[in-house]
Amino acid sequence: MFWSSGLINDEELWRVLRSNPSRQKIVITRKNNLNDLRNTRTIYLSKVSRPGYFDPSKLYVLEQNLWRHLQNSPSDVILDAFEYLAIENGLETALKFTGKLRDMAVLTGSRFYVTVSDALEERTIHLLRRILD
């Protein structure tokens, strides 16, 4: 069973993506292997300018894009690029942005997940848990 928001690892990411195939998924990621998933909208992050990719330093563009979509359809939103956003924008900004995405998801009846890896410090994981509660 999945919760309305929470931290997940890579294995759980795939479970969320495959669960409830009729429910829309939105993944904010750097991974290129998510193209063929049913009902999944992928928001790719890259500093390289390409069609369909978003600059990770332009958080307001990501926010506006996600908000537009969530107002039309409650979804499972997965932030699969937290570490990248923290590197590009600083940890505090990435944490604040994550909190804002979580609030947007809650306000639209969506679920919100953040993938984490062993690379994150324990303190950061605790802060993320607090933000997602």
Backbone as JSON, one array per atom type, in Angstrom:
{
  "sequence": "MFWSSGLINDEELWRVLRSNPSRQKIVITRKNNLNDLRNTRTIYLSKVSRPGYFDPSKLYVLEQNLWRHLQNSPSDVILDAFEYLAIENGLETALKFTGKLRDMAVLTGSRFYVTVSDALEERTIHLLRRILD",
  "N": [[0.84, -1.18, 0.0], [0.47, 2.27, -0.72], [1.38, 5.52, 0.46], [0.24, 8.92, 0.97], [2.29, 10.69, 0.65], [5.86, 10.47, 0.6], [9.17, 9.13, 1.26], [11.0, 7.23, -1.04], [12.85, 4.43, -2.4], [14.88, 3.42, -5.27], [13.87, 0.92, -6.1], [11.29, 0.94, -5.03], [10.34, 3.08, -6.46], [9.87, 2.02, -9.03], [7.79, 0.28, -8.38], [5.78, 2.1, -7.65], [5.45, 3.4, -10.11], [4.42, 1.35, -11.66], [2.12, 0.67, -10.36], [-1.46, 0.82, -10.12], [-2.38, 1.3, -13.02], [-4.19, 2.96, -14.35], [-4.03, 5.41, -13.19], [-2.67, 8.63, -13.52], [0.8, 9.4, -13.78], [3.5, 11.5, -12.83], [6.78, 12.17, -13.39], [9.63, 13.69, -12.23], [12.78, 13.89, -13.35], [16.15, 12.72, -14.16], [16.6, 10.48, -15.5], [16.62, 8.53, -18.45], [15.16, 6.33, -19.15], [12.41, 6.07, -18.93], [10.49, 6.38, -20.82], [8.59, 4.62, -22.01], [6.53, 4.02, -20.28], [3.21, 3.48, -19.32], [0.66, 5.95, -19.04], [2.37, 7.86, -17.95], [3.91, 10.86, -17.43], [6.84, 12.4, -18.2], [9.11, 14.62, -16.84], [11.93, 15.89, -17.81], [15.12, 16.77, -16.53], [17.8, 18.89, -17.28], [20.85, 20.59, -17.88], [21.59, 20.99, -20.42], [20.29, 22.39, -23.26], [17.46, 21.19, -24.66], [14.65, 20.09, -26.6], [11.74, 19.54, -24.67], [13.08, 19.2, -22.3], [13.9, 20.47, -19.06], [15.48, 23.21, -17.49], [17.27, 22.76, -14.56], [17.77, 24.86, -12.85], [15.76, 26.65, -13.15], [13.4, 26.72, -11.37], [10.87, 27.82, -11.07], [9.68, 27.48, -13.56], [9.39, 24.72, -13.73], [7.65, 24.39, -11.57], [5.33, 25.86, -12.42], [4.61, 24.38, -14.68], [4.06, 21.85, -13.57], [1.97, 22.52, -11.79], [-0.07, 23.36, -13.54], [-0.69, 20.94, -14.77], [-1.49, 19.32, -12.58], [-3.82, 20.57, -11.73], [-5.63, 19.73, -13.59], [-5.73, 16.98, -13.37], [-5.59, 14.72, -10.76], [-2.64, 13.12, -9.63], [0.1, 10.76, -9.35], [2.93, 12.07, -8.16], [6.33, 12.06, -8.66], [9.36, 12.96, -7.44], [12.29, 12.46, -8.69], [14.82, 13.44, -8.65], [16.03, 14.79, -6.59], [18.63, 15.06, -5.44], [20.08, 16.1, -7.59], [18.77, 18.55, -8.0], [19.48, 19.73, -5.58], [22.25, 19.96, -5.87], [22.41, 21.72, -8.04], [20.97, 23.97, -7.17], [21.39, 24.39, -4.49], [21.11, 23.07, -1.18], [19.17, 24.06, 0.7], [17.37, 25.51, -0.94], [16.48, 23.44, -2.6], [15.18, 21.83, -0.72], [13.12, 23.57, 0.1], [11.75, 23.84, -2.33], [10.92, 21.22, -2.71], [9.12, 21.0, -0.59], [7.18, 22.79, -1.5], [6.29, 21.5, -3.84], [5.17, 19.24, -2.67], [3.06, 20.42, -1.23], [1.52, 21.39, -3.38], [0.76, 18.97, -4.52], [-0.79, 17.83, -2.45], [-2.88, 19.73, -2.27], [-4.24, 19.24, -4.61], [-5.21, 16.71, -4.45], [-3.4, 14.77, -5.08], [-0.7, 12.34, -4.96], [2.55, 12.35, -3.49], [5.94, 11.65, -3.94], [9.37, 11.21, -3.07], [12.36, 10.17, -4.37], [15.15, 8.7, -2.81], [18.63, 8.21, -2.24], [21.48, 6.31, -1.07], [23.39, 8.21, -1.05], [22.61, 10.55, 0.14], [22.91, 12.53, 3.07], [22.16, 11.59, 6.44], [20.93, 13.6, 7.96], [19.75, 15.22, 5.99], [17.89, 13.44, 4.95], [16.22, 13.17, 7.17], [15.23, 15.8, 7.29], [13.83, 15.88, 4.87], [11.86, 13.95, 5.42], [10.43, 15.3, 7.41], [9.43, 17.44, 5.93], [7.73, 16.1, 4.2], [5.79, 15.03, 5.82]],
  "CA": [[0.0, 0.0, 0.0], [1.24, 3.5, -0.82], [0.9, 6.62, 1.27], [0.0, 10.11, 0.18], [3.6, 11.25, 0.33], [6.89, 9.77, 1.34], [10.46, 8.85, 0.66], [11.07, 5.89, -1.63], [14.12, 4.13, -3.06], [14.71, 3.11, -6.69], [13.0, -0.25, -6.26], [9.92, 1.39, -4.76], [9.96, 3.95, -7.58], [9.29, 1.19, -10.08], [6.5, -0.21, -7.89], [4.83, 3.21, -7.76], [5.19, 3.65, -11.53], [3.62, 0.25, -12.23], [0.87, 0.5, -9.62], [-2.65, 1.52, -10.59], [-2.05, 1.77, -14.37], [-5.11, 3.98, -14.85], [-3.74, 6.69, -12.54], [-1.6, 9.41, -14.14], [2.05, 9.57, -13.03], [4.39, 12.56, -13.31], [8.1, 11.92, -12.83], [10.65, 14.71, -12.47], [13.92, 12.99, -13.31], [17.23, 12.81, -15.13], [16.67, 9.16, -16.13], [16.07, 8.49, -19.81], [14.55, 5.03, -19.43], [11.02, 6.08, -18.47], [9.65, 6.8, -21.95], [7.56, 3.68, -22.44], [5.6, 3.69, -19.21], [1.84, 3.89, -19.58], [0.11, 7.02, -18.19], [3.46, 8.53, -17.24], [4.46, 12.08, -18.04], [8.18, 12.57, -17.68], [9.7, 15.96, -16.91], [13.37, 15.66, -17.77], [15.96, 17.89, -16.1], [19.14, 18.92, -17.87], [21.43, 21.91, -18.17], [21.72, 21.04, -21.87], [19.03, 22.83, -23.84], [16.87, 20.24, -25.61], [13.18, 20.12, -26.53], [11.16, 18.65, -23.68], [13.89, 19.17, -21.09], [13.8, 21.69, -18.26], [16.69, 23.63, -16.79], [17.03, 22.56, -13.13], [17.9, 26.11, -12.09], [14.54, 27.43, -13.36], [12.4, 25.99, -10.6], [9.55, 28.4, -11.29], [9.13, 26.88, -14.78], [8.95, 23.38, -13.32], [6.49, 24.57, -10.7], [4.17, 26.26, -13.23], [4.26, 23.25, -15.53], [3.44, 20.83, -12.73], [0.71, 23.05, -11.26], [-1.06, 23.3, -14.63], [-1.09, 19.55, -14.97], [-2.19, 18.8, -11.4], [-5.16, 21.14, -11.66], [-6.48, 18.98, -14.51], [-5.82, 15.55, -13.07], [-4.78, 14.23, -9.64], [-1.62, 12.22, -10.14], [1.22, 10.38, -8.49], [4.07, 12.91, -8.54], [7.57, 11.49, -8.14], [10.57, 13.76, -7.62], [13.38, 11.5, -8.78], [16.03, 14.21, -8.95], [16.28, 15.71, -5.48], [20.06, 15.32, -5.29], [20.48, 16.97, -8.7], [18.27, 19.89, -7.69], [20.29, 20.26, -4.47], [23.56, 20.34, -6.42], [22.25, 22.87, -8.95], [20.32, 25.13, -6.55], [21.69, 24.45, -3.07], [20.25, 22.18, -0.4], [18.02, 24.77, 1.28], [16.42, 25.8, -2.02], [15.89, 22.16, -3.03], [14.24, 21.42, 0.33], [11.95, 24.45, 0.01], [11.05, 23.49, -3.55], [10.28, 19.93, -2.44], [7.96, 21.31, 0.24], [6.17, 23.43, -2.33], [5.71, 20.46, -4.69], [4.33, 18.42, -1.8], [1.83, 21.18, -0.98], [0.74, 21.39, -4.61], [0.17, 17.64, -4.66], [-1.84, 17.68, -1.44], [-4.0, 20.6, -2.61], [-4.95, 18.73, -5.79], [-5.59, 15.32, -4.24], [-2.37, 13.92, -5.67], [0.27, 11.74, -4.04], [3.88, 12.89, -3.77], [7.04, 10.81, -3.49], [10.73, 11.66, -3.37], [13.32, 9.06, -4.31], [16.39, 9.03, -2.12], [19.67, 7.19, -2.36], [22.43, 6.26, 0.05], [24.3, 9.35, -1.15], [22.13, 11.65, 0.98], [23.25, 12.48, 4.49], [21.03, 11.26, 7.31], [20.26, 14.85, 8.34], [18.92, 15.62, 4.85], [16.77, 12.5, 4.89], [15.3, 13.56, 8.25], [14.56, 17.03, 6.87], [12.84, 15.51, 3.84], [10.73, 13.29, 6.1], [9.64, 16.35, 8.08], [8.73, 18.2, 4.88], [6.7, 15.26, 3.58], [4.74, 14.66, 6.8]],
  "C": [[0.89, 1.25, 0.0], [0.59, 4.59, 0.0], [0.76, 7.85, 0.4], [1.28, 10.86, -0.15], [4.64, 10.48, 1.12], [8.17, 9.62, 0.56], [10.45, 7.42, 0.14], [12.47, 5.69, -2.21], [13.84, 3.76, -4.51], [13.77, 1.93, -6.93], [11.53, 0.14, -6.05], [9.42, 2.34, -5.85], [9.28, 3.14, -8.67], [7.95, 0.6, -9.66], [5.43, 0.87, -8.02], [4.46, 3.43, -9.23], [4.3, 2.57, -12.15], [2.28, 0.05, -11.52], [-0.26, 1.3, -10.27], [-2.43, 2.13, -11.98], [-2.99, 2.85, -14.91], [-4.83, 5.36, -14.25], [-2.54, 7.35, -13.22], [-0.39, 9.52, -13.21], [2.83, 10.72, -13.67], [5.72, 12.34, -12.61], [9.03, 13.06, -13.23], [11.99, 14.0, -12.27], [15.03, 13.41, -14.27], [17.35, 11.5, -15.9], [16.0, 9.2, -17.5], [15.32, 7.21, -20.11], [13.09, 4.95, -18.99], [10.03, 6.38, -19.59], [8.46, 5.9, -22.22], [6.55, 3.3, -21.37], [4.23, 4.29, -19.5], [1.39, 4.95, -18.57], [1.18, 7.74, -17.38], [3.95, 9.71, -18.06], [5.81, 12.31, -17.39], [8.65, 14.0, -17.91], [11.2, 15.76, -16.71], [14.11, 16.93, -17.36], [17.33, 17.78, -16.75], [19.58, 20.36, -18.07], [21.64, 22.09, -19.67], [20.35, 21.37, -22.45], [18.58, 21.85, -24.92], [15.36, 20.35, -25.51], [12.67, 19.11, -25.5], [11.94, 18.54, -22.39], [13.77, 20.51, -20.38], [15.11, 21.95, -17.55], [16.44, 23.51, -15.28], [17.16, 23.83, -12.29], [16.67, 27.0, -12.25], [13.37, 26.72, -12.68], [10.99, 26.53, -10.83], [8.89, 27.83, -12.55], [8.62, 25.48, -14.48], [7.66, 23.47, -12.51], [5.23, 24.91, -11.51], [3.68, 25.1, -14.09], [3.53, 22.18, -14.74], [2.08, 21.29, -12.22], [-0.4, 22.98, -12.31], [-1.58, 21.88, -14.8], [-1.91, 19.02, -13.79], [-3.59, 19.37, -11.26], [-6.14, 20.39, -12.56], [-6.7, 17.54, -14.08], [-4.97, 15.19, -11.85], [-3.85, 13.13, -10.13], [-0.72, 11.73, -9.02], [2.41, 11.18, -8.99], [5.31, 12.33, -7.86], [8.72, 12.42, -8.47], [11.75, 12.79, -7.54], [14.69, 12.2, -9.11], [16.37, 15.17, -7.82], [17.76, 16.06, -5.37], [20.56, 16.28, -6.37], [20.01, 18.4, -8.45], [19.07, 20.53, -6.57], [21.66, 20.71, -4.97], [23.44, 21.62, -7.23], [21.75, 24.13, -8.25], [20.69, 25.34, -5.08], [20.67, 23.63, -2.29], [19.01, 22.89, 0.13], [16.96, 25.06, 0.22], [15.73, 24.52, -2.48], [14.88, 21.66, -2.0], [12.96, 22.27, 0.28], [11.1, 24.1, -1.21], [10.3, 22.17, -3.37], [9.03, 20.14, -1.59], [6.83, 21.93, -0.57], [5.5, 22.41, -3.26], [4.77, 19.57, -3.88], [3.01, 19.12, -1.52], [0.93, 21.21, -2.2], [0.04, 20.04, -4.81], [-0.99, 17.46, -3.69], [-3.08, 18.5, -1.81], [-4.82, 20.09, -3.79], [-5.36, 17.27, -5.64], [-4.61, 14.33, -4.86], [-1.5, 13.32, -4.57], [1.66, 12.22, -4.46], [4.95, 12.01, -3.14], [8.36, 11.45, -3.87], [11.63, 10.44, -3.29], [14.6, 9.56, -3.65], [17.37, 7.87, -2.3], [20.55, 7.24, -1.12], [23.37, 7.46, 0.04], [23.87, 10.51, -0.24], [22.55, 11.44, 2.43], [21.99, 12.22, 5.3], [20.24, 12.51, 7.71], [19.31, 15.32, 7.23], [17.7, 14.72, 4.73], [15.75, 12.83, 5.98], [14.54, 14.84, 7.89], [13.5, 16.74, 5.81], [11.63, 14.84, 4.47], [9.83, 14.32, 6.77], [8.82, 17.14, 7.06], [7.55, 17.39, 4.33], [5.6, 14.84, 4.54], [3.58, 15.62, 6.74]]
}
